[in-house]
């Protein structure tokens, strides 16, 4: 039985800045992730 599985990848990237909390850095990366998904998926959005 042959089956095709389609996989998409969306990635949000940020750098941890001096004074950042973990929560703030993760929130920025999460914002970039959703930006990548809204731009058509299979993308990397970095700050």
mmJSON file of the N, C-alpha and C atoms, coordinates in Angstrom:
{"data_MODEL":{"atom_site":{
"group_PDB":["ATOM","ATOM","ATOM","ATOM","ATOM","ATOM","ATOM","ATOM","ATOM","ATOM","ATOM","ATOM","ATOM","ATOM","ATOM","ATOM","ATOM","ATOM","ATOM","ATOM","ATOM","ATOM","ATOM","ATOM","ATOM","ATOM","ATOM","ATOM","ATOM","ATOM","ATOM","ATOM","ATOM","ATOM","ATOM","ATOM","ATOM","ATOM","ATOM","ATOM","ATOM","ATOM","ATOM","ATOM","ATOM","ATOM","ATOM","ATOM","ATOM","ATOM","ATOM","ATOM","ATOM","ATOM","ATOM","ATOM","ATOM","ATOM","ATOM","ATOM","ATOM","ATOM","ATOM","ATOM","ATOM","ATOM","ATOM","ATOM","ATOM","ATOM","ATOM","ATOM","ATOM","ATOM","ATOM","ATOM","ATOM","ATOM","ATOM","ATOM","ATOM","ATOM","ATOM","ATOM","ATOM","ATOM","ATOM","ATOM","ATOM","ATOM","ATOM","ATOM","ATOM","ATOM","ATOM","ATOM","ATOM","ATOM","ATOM","ATOM","ATOM","ATOM","ATOM","ATOM","ATOM","ATOM","ATOM","ATOM","ATOM","ATOM","ATOM","ATOM","ATOM","ATOM","ATOM","ATOM","ATOM","ATOM","ATOM","ATOM","ATOM","ATOM","ATOM","ATOM","ATOM","ATOM","ATOM","ATOM","ATOM","ATOM","ATOM","ATOM","ATOM","ATOM","ATOM","ATOM","ATOM","ATOM","ATOM","ATOM","ATOM"],
"id":[1,2,3,4,5,6,7,8,9,10,11,12,13,14,15,16,17,18,19,20,21,22,23,24,25,26,27,28,29,30,31,32,33,34,35,36,37,38,39,40,41,42,43,44,45,46,47,48,49,50,51,52,53,54,55,56,57,58,59,60,61,62,63,64,65,66,67,68,69,70,71,72,73,74,75,76,77,78,79,80,81,82,83,84,85,86,87,88,89,90,91,92,93,94,95,96,97,98,99,100,101,102,103,104,105,106,107,108,109,110,111,112,113,114,115,116,117,118,119,120,121,122,123,124,125,126,127,128,129,130,131,132,133,134,135,136,137,138,139,140,141],
"type_symbol":["N","C","C","N","C","C","N","C","C","N","C","C","N","C","C","N","C","C","N","C","C","N","C","C","N","C","C","N","C","C","N","C","C","N","C","C","N","C","C","N","C","C","N","C","C","N","C","C","N","C","C","N","C","C","N","C","C","N","C","C","N","C","C","N","C","C","N","C","C","N","C","C","N","C","C","N","C","C","N","C","C","N","C","C","N","C","C","N","C","C","N","C","C","N","C","C","N","C","C","N","C","C","N","C","C","N","C","C","N","C","C","N","C","C","N","C","C","N","C","C","N","C","C","N","C","C","N","C","C","N","C","C","N","C","C","N","C","C","N","C","C"],
"label_atom_id":["N","CA","C","N","CA","C","N","CA","C","N","CA","C","N","CA","C","N","CA","C","N","CA","C","N","CA","C","N","CA","C","N","CA","C","N","CA","C","N","CA","C","N","CA","C","N","CA","C","N","CA","C","N","CA","C","N","CA","C","N","CA","C","N","CA","C","N","CA","C","N","CA","C","N","CA","C","N","CA","C","N","CA","C","N","CA","C","N","CA","C","N","CA","C","N","CA","C","N","CA","C","N","CA","C","N","CA","C","N","CA","C","N","CA","C","N","CA","C","N","CA","C","N","CA","C","N","CA","C","N","CA","C","N","CA","C","N","CA","C","N","CA","C","N","CA","C","N","CA","C","N","CA","C","N","CA","C","N","CA","C","N","CA","C"],
"label_alt_id":[null,null,null,null,null,null,null,null,null,null,null,null,null,null,null,null,null,null,null,null,null,null,null,null,null,null,null,null,null,null,null,null,null,null,null,null,null,null,null,null,null,null,null,null,null,null,null,null,null,null,null,null,null,null,null,null,null,null,null,null,null,null,null,null,null,null,null,null,null,null,null,null,null,null,null,null,null,null,null,null,null,null,null,null,null,null,null,null,null,null,null,null,null,null,null,null,null,null,null,null,null,null,null,null,null,null,null,null,null,null,null,null,null,null,null,null,null,null,null,null,null,null,null,null,null,null,null,null,null,null,null,null,null,null,null,null,null,null,null,null,null],
"label_comp_id":["UNK","UNK","UNK","UNK","UNK","UNK","UNK","UNK","UNK","UNK","UNK","UNK","UNK","UNK","UNK","UNK","UNK","UNK","UNK","UNK","UNK","UNK","UNK","UNK","UNK","UNK","UNK","UNK","UNK","UNK","UNK","UNK","UNK","UNK","UNK","UNK","UNK","UNK","UNK","UNK","UNK","UNK","UNK","UNK","UNK","UNK","UNK","UNK","UNK","UNK","UNK","UNK","UNK","UNK","UNK","UNK","UNK","UNK","UNK","UNK","UNK","UNK","UNK","UNK","UNK","UNK","UNK","UNK","UNK","UNK","UNK","UNK","UNK","UNK","UNK","UNK","UNK","UNK","UNK","UNK","UNK","UNK","UNK","UNK","UNK","UNK","UNK","UNK","UNK","UNK","UNK","UNK","UNK","UNK","UNK","UNK","UNK","UNK","UNK","UNK","UNK","UNK","UNK","UNK","UNK","UNK","UNK","UNK","UNK","UNK","UNK","UNK","UNK","UNK","UNK","UNK","UNK","UNK","UNK","UNK","UNK","UNK","UNK","UNK","UNK","UNK","UNK","UNK","UNK","UNK","UNK","UNK","UNK","UNK","UNK","UNK","UNK","UNK","UNK","UNK","UNK"],
"label_asym_id":["A","A","A","A","A","A","A","A","A","A","A","A","A","A","A","A","A","A","A","A","A","A","A","A","A","A","A","A","A","A","A","A","A","A","A","A","A","A","A","A","A","A","A","A","A","A","A","A","A","A","A","A","A","A","A","A","A","A","A","A","A","A","A","A","A","A","A","A","A","A","A","A","A","A","A","A","A","A","A","A","A","A","A","A","A","A","A","A","A","A","A","A","A","A","A","A","A","A","A","A","A","A","A","A","A","A","A","A","A","A","A","A","A","A","A","A","A","A","A","A","A","A","A","A","A","A","A","A","A","A","A","A","A","A","A","A","A","A","A","A","A"],
"label_entity_id":["1","1","1","1","1","1","1","1","1","1","1","1","1","1","1","1","1","1","1","1","1","1","1","1","1","1","1","1","1","1","1","1","1","1","1","1","1","1","1","1","1","1","1","1","1","1","1","1","1","1","1","1","1","1","1","1","1","1","1","1","1","1","1","1","1","1","1","1","1","1","1","1","1","1","1","1","1","1","1","1","1","1","1","1","1","1","1","1","1","1","1","1","1","1","1","1","1","1","1","1","1","1","1","1","1","1","1","1","1","1","1","1","1","1","1","1","1","1","1","1","1","1","1","1","1","1","1","1","1","1","1","1","1","1","1","1","1","1","1","1","1"],
"label_seq_id":[1,1,1,2,2,2,3,3,3,4,4,4,5,5,5,6,6,6,7,7,7,8,8,8,9,9,9,10,10,10,11,11,11,12,12,12,13,13,13,14,14,14,15,15,15,16,16,16,17,17,17,18,18,18,19,19,19,20,20,20,21,21,21,22,22,22,23,23,23,24,24,24,25,25,25,26,26,26,27,27,27,28,28,28,29,29,29,30,30,30,31,31,31,32,32,32,33,33,33,34,34,34,35,35,35,36,36,36,37,37,37,38,38,38,39,39,39,40,40,40,41,41,41,42,42,42,43,43,43,44,44,44,45,45,45,46,46,46,47,47,47],
"pdbx_PDB_ins_code":[null,null,null,null,null,null,null,null,null,null,null,null,null,null,null,null,null,null,null,null,null,null,null,null,null,null,null,null,null,null,null,null,null,null,null,null,null,null,null,null,null,null,null,null,null,null,null,null,null,null,null,null,null,null,null,null,null,null,null,null,null,null,null,null,null,null,null,null,null,null,null,null,null,null,null,null,null,null,null,null,null,null,null,null,null,null,null,null,null,null,null,null,null,null,null,null,null,null,null,null,null,null,null,null,null,null,null,null,null,null,null,null,null,null,null,null,null,null,null,null,null,null,null,null,null,null,null,null,null,null,null,null,null,null,null,null,null,null,null,null,null],
"Cartn_x":[0.841,0.0,0.884,0.792,1.535,0.677,1.286,0.571,1.493,0.902,1.648,1.242,2.239,1.992,2.622,1.824,2.325,2.62,3.817,4.237,4.644,4.185,4.622,5.386,6.275,7.082,7.037,6.712,6.751,7.585,8.525,9.455,9.51,9.482,9.669,10.954,11.799,13.122,13.312,13.911,14.292,15.599,16.249,17.434,17.052,17.725,17.493,18.329,17.65,18.311,18.618,19.601,19.964,18.737,18.438,17.292,16.003,16.013,14.816,14.521,13.245,12.832,12.603,12.557,12.264,10.909,9.945,8.587,8.553,9.3,9.328,9.967,11.073,11.741,10.846,10.19,9.286,8.087,7.591,6.458,6.856,8.065,8.531,8.658,9.236,9.375,7.998,7.062,5.703,5.031,5.239,4.706,5.256,6.555,7.175,6.627,6.378,5.819,4.466,3.591,2.267,2.347,3.331,3.561,3.944,4.813,5.218,4.02,3.178,1.998,1.044,0.87,-0.047,0.499,1.828,2.433,2.44,1.904,1.779,2.465,2.924,3.571,4.854,5.528,6.824,7.769,7.807,8.639,9.342,10.397,11.087,10.992,10.487,10.446,11.343,12.335,13.305,13.264,13.677,13.704,15.036],
"Cartn_y":[-1.182,0.0,1.242,2.038,3.29,4.417,5.262,6.419,7.622,8.744,9.994,10.801,11.274,12.133,13.49,14.528,15.881,16.514,17.05,17.687,19.115,20.047,21.437,21.819,22.801,23.267,24.78,25.31,26.755,26.978,27.927,28.152,29.636,29.935,31.302,31.38,32.349,32.454,33.85,33.895,35.168,34.976,36.058,35.965,36.397,35.839,36.247,37.496,38.557,39.848,40.056,40.867,41.195,41.754,41.193,41.643,40.905,40.049,39.269,38.245,38.025,36.856,35.735,34.525,33.392,33.575,34.039,34.224,35.238,36.32,37.347,36.819,36.116,35.554,34.524,33.677,32.689,33.35,34.422,35.133,35.724,36.267,36.807,35.693,34.56,33.431,32.926,32.892,32.455,33.406,34.709,35.682,35.432,35.137,34.861,33.573,32.576,31.312,31.538,32.278,32.518,33.403,34.28,35.078,34.158,33.199,32.252,31.454,31.008,30.232,31.064,32.316,33.177,33.575,33.502,33.852,32.673,31.561,30.452,29.174,29.12,27.929,27.597,26.569,26.179,27.374,28.118,29.314,29.41,30.208,30.581,32.1,32.588,34.031,34.316,35.154,35.509,37.008,37.374,38.774,39.376],
"Cartn_z":[0.0,0.0,0.0,-1.054,-1.134,-0.588,0.21,0.762,0.705,0.426,0.421,1.643,2.353,3.512,3.216,3.257,3.057,4.409,4.53,5.775,5.465,6.288,6.159,7.419,7.262,8.385,8.411,9.574,9.799,11.055,10.974,12.083,12.41,13.687,14.169,14.966,14.64,15.258,15.836,17.009,17.604,18.344,18.665,19.506,20.915,21.883,23.263,23.5,23.88,24.09,25.567,25.798,27.178,27.897,29.051,29.82,29.53,28.503,28.175,29.258,29.487,30.256,29.258,29.745,28.87,28.216,28.991,28.469,27.332,27.452,26.411,25.13,25.268,24.088,23.402,24.18,23.586,22.922,23.499,22.9,21.545,21.438,20.147,19.118,19.521,18.593,18.169,19.096,18.797,17.805,17.982,17.024,15.627,15.539,14.238,13.635,14.484,14.012,13.35,14.009,13.438,12.201,12.15,10.951,9.783,10.039,8.997,8.501,9.41,9.011,8.163,8.513,7.77,6.397,6.234,4.945,3.97,4.367,3.435,3.872,5.077,5.63,4.884,5.341,4.777,4.694,5.791,5.854,7.191,7.19,8.424,8.515,9.638,9.876,11.056,10.828,11.872,12.105,13.246,13.639,13.283],
"occupancy":[1.0,1.0,1.0,1.0,1.0,1.0,1.0,1.0,1.0,1.0,1.0,1.0,1.0,1.0,1.0,1.0,1.0,1.0,1.0,1.0,1.0,1.0,1.0,1.0,1.0,1.0,1.0,1.0,1.0,1.0,1.0,1.0,1.0,1.0,1.0,1.0,1.0,1.0,1.0,1.0,1.0,1.0,1.0,1.0,1.0,1.0,1.0,1.0,1.0,1.0,1.0,1.0,1.0,1.0,1.0,1.0,1.0,1.0,1.0,1.0,1.0,1.0,1.0,1.0,1.0,1.0,1.0,1.0,1.0,1.0,1.0,1.0,1.0,1.0,1.0,1.0,1.0,1.0,1.0,1.0,1.0,1.0,1.0,1.0,1.0,1.0,1.0,1.0,1.0,1.0,1.0,1.0,1.0,1.0,1.0,1.0,1.0,1.0,1.0,1.0,1.0,1.0,1.0,1.0,1.0,1.0,1.0,1.0,1.0,1.0,1.0,1.0,1.0,1.0,1.0,1.0,1.0,1.0,1.0,1.0,1.0,1.0,1.0,1.0,1.0,1.0,1.0,1.0,1.0,1.0,1.0,1.0,1.0,1.0,1.0,1.0,1.0,1.0,1.0,1.0,1.0],
"B_iso_or_equiv":[0.0,0.0,0.0,0.0,0.0,0.0,0.0,0.0,0.0,0.0,0.0,0.0,0.0,0.0,0.0,0.0,0.0,0.0,0.0,0.0,0.0,0.0,0.0,0.0,0.0,0.0,0.0,0.0,0.0,0.0,0.0,0.0,0.0,0.0,0.0,0.0,0.0,0.0,0.0,0.0,0.0,0.0,0.0,0.0,0.0,0.0,0.0,0.0,0.0,0.0,0.0,0.0,0.0,0.0,0.0,0.0,0.0,0.0,0.0,0.0,0.0,0.0,0.0,0.0,0.0,0.0,0.0,0.0,0.0,0.0,0.0,0.0,0.0,0.0,0.0,0.0,0.0,0.0,0.0,0.0,0.0,0.0,0.0,0.0,0.0,0.0,0.0,0.0,0.0,0.0,0.0,0.0,0.0,0.0,0.0,0.0,0.0,0.0,0.0,0.0,0.0,0.0,0.0,0.0,0.0,0.0,0.0,0.0,0.0,0.0,0.0,0.0,0.0,0.0,0.0,0.0,0.0,0.0,0.0,0.0,0.0,0.0,0.0,0.0,0.0,0.0,0.0,0.0,0.0,0.0,0.0,0.0,0.0,0.0,0.0,0.0,0.0,0.0,0.0,0.0,0.0],
"pdbx_formal_charge":[null,null,null,null,null,null,null,null,null,null,null,null,null,null,null,null,null,null,null,null,null,null,null,null,null,null,null,null,null,null,null,null,null,null,null,null,null,null,null,null,null,null,null,null,null,null,null,null,null,null,null,null,null,null,null,null,null,null,null,null,null,null,null,null,null,null,null,null,null,null,null,null,null,null,null,null,null,null,null,null,null,null,null,null,null,null,null,null,null,null,null,null,null,null,null,null,null,null,null,null,null,null,null,null,null,null,null,null,null,null,null,null,null,null,null,null,null,null,null,null,null,null,null,null,null,null,null,null,null,null,null,null,null,null,null,null,null,null,null,null,null],
"auth_seq_id":[1,1,1,2,2,2,3,3,3,4,4,4,5,5,5,6,6,6,7,7,7,8,8,8,9,9,9,10,10,10,11,11,11,12,12,12,13,13,13,14,14,14,15,15,15,16,16,16,17,17,17,18,18,18,19,19,19,20,20,20,21,21,21,22,22,22,23,23,23,24,24,24,25,25,25,26,26,26,27,27,27,28,28,28,29,29,29,30,30,30,31,31,31,32,32,32,33,33,33,34,34,34,35,35,35,36,36,36,37,37,37,38,38,38,39,39,39,40,40,40,41,41,41,42,42,42,43,43,43,44,44,44,45,45,45,46,46,46,47,47,47],
"auth_comp_id":["UNK","UNK","UNK","UNK","UNK","UNK","UNK","UNK","UNK","UNK","UNK","UNK","UNK","UNK","UNK","UNK","UNK","UNK","UNK","UNK","UNK","UNK","UNK","UNK","UNK","UNK","UNK","UNK","UNK","UNK","UNK","UNK","UNK","UNK","UNK","UNK","UNK","UNK","UNK","UNK","UNK","UNK","UNK","UNK","UNK","UNK","UNK","UNK","UNK","UNK","UNK","UNK","UNK","UNK","UNK","UNK","UNK","UNK","UNK","UNK","UNK","UNK","UNK","UNK","UNK","UNK","UNK","UNK","UNK","UNK","UNK","UNK","UNK","UNK","UNK","UNK","UNK","UNK","UNK","UNK","UNK","UNK","UNK","UNK","UNK","UNK","UNK","UNK","UNK","UNK","UNK","UNK","UNK","UNK","UNK","UNK","UNK","UNK","UNK","UNK","UNK","UNK","UNK","UNK","UNK","UNK","UNK","UNK","UNK","UNK","UNK","UNK","UNK","UNK","UNK","UNK","UNK","UNK","UNK","UNK","UNK","UNK","UNK","UNK","UNK","UNK","UNK","UNK","UNK","UNK","UNK","UNK","UNK","UNK","UNK","UNK","UNK","UNK","UNK","UNK","UNK"],
"auth_asym_id":["A","A","A","A","A","A","A","A","A","A","A","A","A","A","A","A","A","A","A","A","A","A","A","A","A","A","A","A","A","A","A","A","A","A","A","A","A","A","A","A","A","A","A","A","A","A","A","A","A","A","A","A","A","A","A","A","A","A","A","A","A","A","A","A","A","A","A","A","A","A","A","A","A","A","A","A","A","A","A","A","A","A","A","A","A","A","A","A","A","A","A","A","A","A","A","A","A","A","A","A","A","A","A","A","A","A","A","A","A","A","A","A","A","A","A","A","A","A","A","A","A","A","A","A","A","A","A","A","A","A","A","A","A","A","A","A","A","A","A","A","A"],
"auth_atom_id":["N","CA","C","N","CA","C","N","CA","C","N","CA","C","N","CA","C","N","CA","C","N","CA","C","N","CA","C","N","CA","C","N","CA","C","N","CA","C","N","CA","C","N","CA","C","N","CA","C","N","CA","C","N","CA","C","N","CA","C","N","CA","C","N","CA","C","N","CA","C","N","CA","C","N","CA","C","N","CA","C","N","CA","C","N","CA","C","N","CA","C","N","CA","C","N","CA","C","N","CA","C","N","CA","C","N","CA","C","N","CA","C","N","CA","C","N","CA","C","N","CA","C","N","CA","C","N","CA","C","N","CA","C","N","CA","C","N","CA","C","N","CA","C","N","CA","C","N","CA","C","N","CA","C","N","CA","C","N","CA","C","N","CA","C"],
"pdbx_PDB_model_num":[1,1,1,1,1,1,1,1,1,1,1,1,1,1,1,1,1,1,1,1,1,1,1,1,1,1,1,1,1,1,1,1,1,1,1,1,1,1,1,1,1,1,1,1,1,1,1,1,1,1,1,1,1,1,1,1,1,1,1,1,1,1,1,1,1,1,1,1,1,1,1,1,1,1,1,1,1,1,1,1,1,1,1,1,1,1,1,1,1,1,1,1,1,1,1,1,1,1,1,1,1,1,1,1,1,1,1,1,1,1,1,1,1,1,1,1,1,1,1,1,1,1,1,1,1,1,1,1,1,1,1,1,1,1,1,1,1,1,1,1,1]
}}}
